[in-house]
């Protein structure tokens, strides 16, 4: 059985990595990186990337 997770990192936790567990460690499936260059839209971009990563995680877990 495969295990999946979302790993968050970055200065503002704005990078979301969807990863799968293999026998040798966690492997990147897809990376979502929010644009933090503008203060006005930074929060919205982070939430949007978080939603995309959760949606992908649900689809991957559904395949099991």
GIHU-V472571 format. One record per run of one state. SS is the DSSP state (@ for helix, = for strand, . for the rest). FROM is the first residue (numbers start at 1). LEN is the number of residues. If there is no record, write none. Layout:
# GIHU-V472571
ss:from:len
SS:FROM:LEN
SS:FROM:LEN
This chain:
# GIHU-V472571
ss:from:len
.:1:3
=:4:6
.:10:5
=:15:8
.:23:2
=:25:9
.:34:8
@:42:22
.:64:1
